[in-house]
Structure formats: structure tokens, C-alpha cells
Amino acid sequence: MRYVSTRGAAPVLGFSDVLLAGLADDGGLYLPERWPELPPLDELRDLSYPEVAARVMWPFVDGDVDAEGRPVPGALDRESFESIVAEAYATFDTPDVCPVVPLGSTGGETGPDLHLLELFRGPTLAFKDVALQLVGRLFDHVLSARGERVCVLGATSGDTGSAAMHACADRDCVDIVILFPDGRTSEVQRRQMTTLGAANAHAVAVPGTFDDCQDLVKAAFADEAFRDEVHLSAVNSINWARVMAQVVYYVTAHLAVAPDGGPVSFVVPTGNFGNILAGWVAKRMGLPIERLVVASNRNDILTRFFSTGTMAITEVVPTTSPSMDIQVSSNLERLLFEVLDRDGAAVAELMARFRADGSVSVPAEVLAELRAEFDCGRLDDESAAAVIRSVQLHTGLLVDPHTAVGIGVAEALAGAGVLADPSVPVVCLATAHPAKFPDAVAAAVGVRPALPDALGDLFEREERVEHCPADLASVQALVRRAIAG
């Protein structure tokens, strides 16, 4: 498998080089040259999650060779890859890794029963663990084989940071610096980053929004001299390996709710578009998916885009679902590359106009192609709180605000006839444990969800956080200090 940039001007790379590079040299994002086919679903039904994961992901990893056809340093063989996958998912609190829970109607509109795909059973209680526990180990394997060290630089709206830092903490070949918007994460999200205690992991508070942090990261990667100097790499969803790992739980969820192999619809609370992009990739690989639904909070650039074909940046409004408080959804570029017939120059021109004007539109025929596969909806904080109350009342379960956004959008679309076919199961992605957002949950239902025992002393742990102005030179100086220390 070889990888190409969405902007068409970067070198074609193999898997391990894409893993370490993150962002392409031309500012684009890497995608496989072709989409492999899933193994037959019947062959996967009786396998464990790690076994399914290894089979689904292997085609993306296989064939990591140089121009002469020789394996590159750090190239993974099948046995080593399977071992790393098994080790990554042994860190979860259930052998199912990403279990599916029947939810029923929750008192919402009539339509098919809903299912929750629990993606929060990893060490930091969020869906990011599913990919990052694997990615951290892949970094270690490749870098050790090459005798190299990298500095991972990333931005987080809350969950990616803690998951990435946990995955990279105390690893021999990695330093990690994570920028987060000061005062715009939940306290649990912040403390999971600032109390880790690993000398190679640095949590950095930056004034502004997630988009400001993400822009600083992209600017640092765009500075080629700096990137080479400090050996920058990325683990947020601009890194293809993240998306690759997330494809797996769409497959396992499908196996759980559709034993006959029929179609399934997925509703995904999303801000940066990486999570739902993985569902689209699974569909490209042959998974029978009926509809993919983008669920947004008030920061609804994705819902507006899939409704109108126009991406337009507006002010980021703080909400009770802060991981979706985003106005620049980086992974949408990968989808645009596909619907623009993999024309890298066209994508580069489109993204340049978006950056220059803060708004860009796609042609009507492109929007029609997108609408053939995607639906969308939005939910404000008050409505999300009502969903949290309804779910607890009807099922006894507590859900976090992001998951509530997904459930609320699913119910609204079912009521509108979009997800109303009772023969097509609907899976809502539960992206975070309710204890990551205890204030929002308590405000909705009067019950403050408890942290799991492993994090029971989180609020007593000493915090270590660095503060940095929102300018590139300051971030670069901080990174240099971090890797020197």
C-alpha cells in the first residue's frame, strides 16, 4: 500500500513514513492510493476485537517497501503487527474493547431501536484511545528500528490530548507536546493531561479556541526547516493511522447489530470529521452502511456544509460538548479529495480559498454526491441536556453531552422519516464516558457520574501545565525547550 497527499504535490510514501510524517509536505493529508476490500463478514463473526482489527487494518500496513521493493526500516511483518494490536487493546476494561449496548427508543420519536457503540472503555475514557493506544505502540516500533526520535505536536479540543499523552508517556523514542484552548476543556479532560507526570509529555494551555491551537500546529508543520530540526510528527486525526484504526469499530458494531449482514446506519457526534470519515472508509471497503449522519452542536459548520454545500467559519461558541467546539474540520479535506476525483490541485485551490475568505462552496453536483451518503443535524445544549434526562429515565444509563447530541439527532431524523426503516439498525457512537463531563451531566439529571477506580484520585493529583502565547514563534521555542529537557 502506498499513500498520496490530498493536495497532490507531496511524495508518495509507504505506511511507516506516513505514520511518522502526519501532515504531508504540501500541507495536505495522506490517503491510500486505493481502498482495499474488507474480508468477508462471515469470516470475522467469531473473532475477537484484536483479531478483527488486525485483519481489517493489515492491507493498509502491508507492502511498506522502498523504490527498489525492499522493506523500509521499521516495516511491520504480519506477526509483529498482530502482536502490537493485541497489546494495544489489552489496555481496555473489557475484552470486547468497543461493546454495543441496546438503547431502545429512549422515549424519542418512533423509528428503529437505537444502539450505543461504547468507545470509552480505554485508559482515558474517550474514543481517541481506540486509535492512539495502537498508534503510540506503532511509533515505538518504527522509531526503535530506525534509531530515531520524534517530537509529537498536536492540538486538542479535549480528548485527543489526554489519549495521545497517555499513549506516548514514557516511551523511549517520543516527546509529546499538546496544545489545548485554555479554559475550554472540561476539568477532567484538562487534569488527564496535566497530571500525567511523564517527563516526555507536555500539556500547554493556549489562549483562544481549538481552531487557534490547530492553526499553530499546522503552521509549525508548514515550517519545513523547523519540522526537520525537531523531527515533528502528529498523532491527531491528520495522521492516517488514526483513521485506519477507527475503521475497525464500524465493522465490529455492524457484526453485533446485523447478524444477517444487512445495512446499518451510524450517527456520529463529530467536530473534526475524523471519526465519521472512518465510517465512510469502512463503506468504501465494502461494509453495508445505509446512512452516515453528522451530528453537530451549536458549532455546526459540518451540518451547514452538508445542508448547503458551503463551508463558512463563524465564531466558536463554548458548549457542554467542547470536543465539537470547532469551525475548521481538518478531515473533511480527505472526503473532498475523493468527491473531486482525487484532483489534488483542485483540493489545494479550494482549501486556499477557504483559508483566505473564511468561506467556500462546492458545486451542486458535488453536494448531491455527498448528500447521497450523508445526513446531518444539530443539537443545542438545552436539547442535549433533555436527551441525557430522557436516556436516564428510560434506560437507567448516563450518557455524556457529545453522545447525547448524537442520540438527539438520531431521534430527530427518525421522526422526520430519514432513519425510520425498522429493518435498518441505527448505531449511535458513544464517544466519551459521562464522568469526563460531570458538570453537564449533573446539571441535566442531578447525578454526578463517578470516575472509574483507576482515575478516582484525579482531582487530588498535582497538575503540571505550561502556558504559551498563541503565536508560532512562542510555540516553536517551547517545543525546542521540551525536547532539550
N, C-alpha and C positions, 0 to 999 in steps of 0.2 A: 504494500500500500504506500502510495506517495501522496503528498499534501500540497495544495495550491492556495495562494492568497486570494481573498475576495477582491483585491484591487489589482491583481494580475501582473504586478511588476516585481515581486519578490522571488527568490529562488524556490524551486520545488524541493521539498525536504521529505525525509523519512520520519517515522514516528518519534524516535528519541530526540531528534533535533527539534521537532515541533513541540515536544513536551518541554524542552528547556527554553525554547525561544519565546513561547507565549504569543506575543504580538509579532506579526510579520514585519520585515524591513520596510515595506512600503506603507505601513500604517494599517494594513488590512488584517483580517483574521483567517487562520488556516482552516481548510476543509479538505476532506478526502477527495482525490481525483474521481472516485466513483463510489457508489453506495453498494456495499456488499449485501447479500441476501441473508436473512435470518435462517438458522437451522429450522427444520420442520417443528412446529409447536408440539406435536405428539412426542418428539424425541426429548423435549425439555420438561415434560409434565412431572416426572418423578424425581427430578434432580433437585439438589439443594440450591439455595440462592448463590453461593460462591461458584457452584458448578455451572449454573445457567450464565452467570456473569462472565466466566472465563470463555465459554463457548460464544456468547454474543459479541464480546469485545475482541477476541483474538484476530479476526480479519483486519481490524484497524491497526494492529500491532505487527502483524506478520510481514515479512519481507523487508525488514529495515536494513537496507544494503546501500553501499556507495555506488558511484557511477560504473565501477567495474564489477558490480554484483557481489562484493564481499560484505559480510556483516559489519556494520559500524561498531565502534567501541560502545559497549553497554547494550547492544541489541539483545532483546529478550528471546529466549527459546520458549517453547510451549510449556515445558515443565516448570521453569522458573517463574513464568507469568502466572501459572495456576497457583503456585505456592504463595506468591505475593498477594494475589486476590484473596486466597483463603485466610492469610494472616490479617489483611485489612478488615475483613468482615467478622473476624473473631472478636473485634473490639465492641460489637453491638450487643445490646442486652437481651436479644432473642435470636435463636438460630434462623428464624425467618427473615431477619435483617429488616425487611420492609413489609410488615404484615398488612393484610387487608381486613378491615372491620366493617361489617354491615351497619349502615346508619339508618335505613328506613326513610320515611318521608320527612321526619323531624317537624311535622306539623305544617310544612310549607305547601306549595301548590301541588296539585295532583300531577302524577307523572311516574316515571320509573323510580324504584327504590335507589337510594344513593349508597355508595360505599366510600369509606375513607381509606386511603393509602397512607399508612403511618410512616413517615420518612424521618422521624425524630428520635429513633431508638439508638443513635450513636452517641459518642462521648460528649458532644456539645449540644445535643438536643435539637438539632436542625437538619434539614435535608442536605445541607452542604457537606455533612460528614460522609454521606454515601460516596461521593466522589473523592473528597480530599483525603480520607484515610487511605485510599488507594494511591492517589497522586503523590502524597508525601513519600510513600514507600518506593514508587517508581523513580522519583527524583534520586533517592538514596542509591538505588541500584545502578542507574545510569552514571551518576556522578562518581560513585566509588570506582566503577570500571574505568572511567576516563581519568581519574585522579584530579578531578576538578571540584571547584566550589562555586556556588551561585548565591546571589542575593535576591530573594523573592520580594518584590514590591507589589503591593496590592491596595485596593480601596474597598471599603465595606460599608454597606448600609446597616450592618448589624451582625448577621450570622456568618458570612463568609470569613470575616476576620478571625473570630474565635475558632472556627473549624480549621482554617488554614494554619493558624498559630499552633493549635494543638497537634495537627498532623506533622508539623515541621519542628516542633520543640525538641531541642537537644540532639537533633540529627547532625551527624558529623560534617556533612558537606553543604549545609544550608544556613544562611542567615535570613531572617524574615522581618520585613518592616511593613506594617499595616496602618494605613491612614483611615481614620473614621471621623465623621462630622461631629464636632464637639456638641454635646447636649442633645443629639438627635437619635441616639440609640436608647433602648431600654437599659435599666441599671444592670440587669442580669447579663445582657449582651456585652455591655462595657466591662463588667467585672470578669467575665470569662476571658477577655483579652488582657486586662491589666493585672490580674492576679496569677498569671501562669507561672512566673518565676524562672523561666528558662533564659539563660544568658544570651542565646542567639535570637530571641523573639522580642520585638519592639512594637508596642502599641502607641500610636501617635495621634493625638487629638488635633484636628484642623478646624478653624472657624469656617462656617458655611454649610453646604449640603453635600450629600453623597456625590452628586454630579461634579461639584468642585474638586472633591478628592479624586474622582475618576479622571478628570481632566488633567490633574497634576501627574497621575500615574502615566497616562498616555503621553504627556509631554516629556516625561523622563525617558520613556521608551523611544520616543521620536528623536531624542538627542543621541545619535549613534555613538559619538565619542564617549559620552558618559555611560551608555549602556555597555559598551565594551570594557570600559575601565573597571566597573564594579561587577560585571558579569550578571546583569539583570535577568530575572526570569519572573514569570507570573503564574499564579495559581487561581486567580478568579476566573470567571466564565469566559474570558477571552482565550483561555487555554483550552485547546481542543480536547485534551484528556478529561477535563471536567464534563463536557457534554457527552463524550463517549461513555463514561461511567453511569451517567444518568439515564441513558437509553435502557439500561437493564431493568429498572424497576417498572417501566411501562410493560415490558414483556412479562415479568412475574405477576404483576397485577392482572394483566389480561388472562394469564393462565388460571388465576384464582377465581375470577368472576365469570369467565366464559369457557367452561369446560368443553363446550361443543365447537370452540374455535370461531364463533360468530363475532360480529363487530362490537366494539366497546367505544364509548365516548369518555374523554378526560377533561376535567375542569381544573385549571392551573392558576392559582394566585401567583402573579409574576410581575416583576418590575424590569429586570434586565434582560428578560426574554430567554435566558439560557435554559431554564427548566422546561418550558413548553417547546423550545426548539428540539430538545432531546426526544420529545414525543413525536414531533414531525419527522425526525430522523428514523425513529422506530417504524413509522408508517412507510417511509421511503424504502426501508429494508424488508417490508412485506407484512408488518403487523396489522391485522384488520382493525383499523381505527376509523370510526364513523365521523366524529367531530372532535376538534381540539378547541377548547374555549379559553380565551384570555380573560382572566378576572383581575380587575384593577380596583384600587381605592380612589380617593379623590384626585390623586396624581395620575391621571388617566390617559397619558399620551398614547399608550398602546390601544386602548379602547377607541380613542378618537381616530387613530390611524386605520384600524380595521373597519371602522364605520365609514370614514370619508376618503381614505387614501392620502391624507395629509398628515405629515409629522410636523407638529408645531410646539415649540418649547414654551411653557408657561411657568409661572412661579411654583416652586416646590412648596407644598403645604404640609406641615408636620401632622401626622395622623397616628392612630393607635396601632397601625401596621407599618412601622417605619422601614422595614426591609423593602417595601414597594414605593417609598418616597423618592422617586426617580423621574427624571424627564428626558434622559438620554439612554435608551435601551440598546446597549452595545451589540448584543447578539442578533438583533434584527438585521444587521448587515449581512449575516450569513444567509438568512432567508431571502433577502433582496438579491443577493448574488445568484441564487437558484432561479428565482422568478424572472430575472433579467438575462436568462440563458447563459449564465456564468460569464458575463461580459464584465471583466474586471475594470476596464476603463469607464464603463457606464456607472458602475458602483462608485468608483473613486470620484467621478464628477458629481454624482448625486450626494454623496456624503460631504463633499466640499461645499456644495450649495447649502446644505443643511447647517453646516458649521458657520458659514458666512451670514446666512439670513435668519437662522433660527426656525426655518420652516421650509418644507419641500413636499411636493406631491408626486405620486406615481401615476402613470397613465391609467385610464379607466379599465383597459384590458388586464393590466397587472392587478388592480384591485379586485376585479372579478375572479381572477385565478386564486387570489388569497382568500376571498370570501367563500370560495367553493370548499375550502377545508377548515377555515377558522370562523368561530363566532366570538363574541366579546360581550362584556358587561362590566359595570362598575358598582361599587357599594360605598356609601359614606360611613363614618364612624358610628353614627347612631344606628344605622341599619345593621352594621356588623355586630354591635352590642345586642341587638334584638335577636340575631341569629344565635349568638352564644347562649342567650337565655332559652331560646327555643330548643336547641340541641340538648341542653342540660335537662330541661323539663321532659322531653320526650324519650331521651335515651340514657340519661344519667351521666353522659360524657361531658368533659370540659374540653373546649377547643380554643386555640389561640386566635387572635384577631385576623391574621392572614388566612388561616383555614376558614374562618367564618366568612370572609369575603368570597372565597371560592364556593362555599355551600350556598350562600345567599344568591350569588349569580346563577348557580345551577338551578335553584328553585325558581328564580325569576324566568329563566329561559324555558324551563319545563312548563311554567304557567302560560308562556307565550307560544307554546307549541313547538319550540325548537328541539328540546330534549324530551319530548313527550312519548316516544315509542317505548312501551314497556318491555319489548324484546331486546332492547339495546341497553345493557348496564351502563351506569354513569359512575365513574370513579373520580372523586374529588381528592386532590393531593393535599394531605395534612403536612404542612411544611415545617412546623415548629411545635415543640412541646408547650402547653399552656403556661407552664411555670417560667418560661422565658419572658412572658408579658403579664406578670401577676397583677399589676395595677389595672390594666384594661379588663382583665377577666374579673377581678374583684369588683370593679365598678359596674360590670354588667350583671353579675349574679350574686354578689355579696360573699363569695367564697374565694379565698386566696389560694391558688394551687401551690402545693408544696414541691420543692425541688427534690429530685431523686437523692438517695442517700449519698451517692458519690459527690454531690455538689452541696450537701447540706450545710457546710460551713463557708459557703461562698462569700457571704456578707461579712464574715469575720476576717477574711484573708487580706493581707496588705496589698494595696494597689501600687503598681509601677507604671506610670504613664508619662510620655513625653509630649510637649506642646510645640507646634510648628506653625509659622505663618503660612497662609495659602499662596505661596509663590514658589516657583520652580527652583530657584537658587537655594532657598532655605531647605527645601526637601532634599535636594542633592547633597547639601552639606551635612544634613542629618544622616543620610544613608552612608556617606563616607565615614562619619564618626562611628556608626553602628558596626560596620564591617571591620574597622580598625580596632574596635574594643573587643 
